[in-house]
Each structure stands twice: as structure tokens, then as C-alpha cells.
Amino acid sequence: MPSRHQSVRDYIEARQTGDSERCKEIVAQVRARYDTRTTDGSELRELLEANMAHPLAQR
């Protein structure tokens, strides 16, 4: 089931292409939103699930 969060979809795409720098950027952005409570935590949870489910591809 695709994520309802664009950031998670972008993160999965970055993982699949092996773009570790983009992954780090997305994590930082989502973390900042969580830390300032501009997201309810579901985005961060889905990001963690995507991290476990999608290995970082080799470039």
C-alpha cells in the first residue's frame, strides 16, 4: 500500500536508487517536522517502516 506521505514515497525512491544523501535530507526534514509537532508522527513511523522494508541500493 503506497504511503499517503509524499516524503515517504520520495524516501523509498531514493533508497531504491541508492541516493543516501537524499535519504538523509528527507529524514532530516521529517524529523524537523516531528520535532516541531507539524506532523502527527505517522509520517515518521512510515519512514521507519520504509527504512526497514527497502534496502539501500548500491550505485
N, C-alpha and C positions, 0 to 999 in steps of 0.2 A: 504494500500500500504506500503510495507516494506521500511524502510529508506535506503538511499544509504550510510549512515554513519554507520560503524561498532560500533562506540561508542554509538550511539542511540539504536541500536539493543541490545547491551550489557546492556545498562541502562534499557531498557524495561524488559529484562530478570531478572535483579537484582530487579526491582520493583515487578515483579510477584512472585519472591521467597522470598520477604521481607528482602532483604540484603541491609539495609540502609547504612552500611559502604561502600559497593561497589558503591552505588549510589553517595555518597559524593565524592569518589575518581574520578569517571567518570566526575562529574560536575566540579571538580577542574581542571582536565586535559583539558576538553573542554574550560573552562573559560580561562585557561592559553594560549591555542592556539588562542583564540579570542583576548585576550589582546595583544598578540604579533603579531597579524594580519597574523598568519599562516593558518587561516581559514577565509572564506568569510562571516561568520555569519549564513549561512544556517544550519550548524551543531548545533549551539546554539539555533536557532529558533526551530529546530526539537526536541531538547532536552526539551525545554519548553513545546512544544505540547505533547510530550510523558509524561511529568510530570503531565499534566492536564488530559490526557486520561487514564492513568494507575495508579490506586491507589496502594499504598504500601501494599503488602500482609502482614498478620500477621504471624509471625513464631511460 
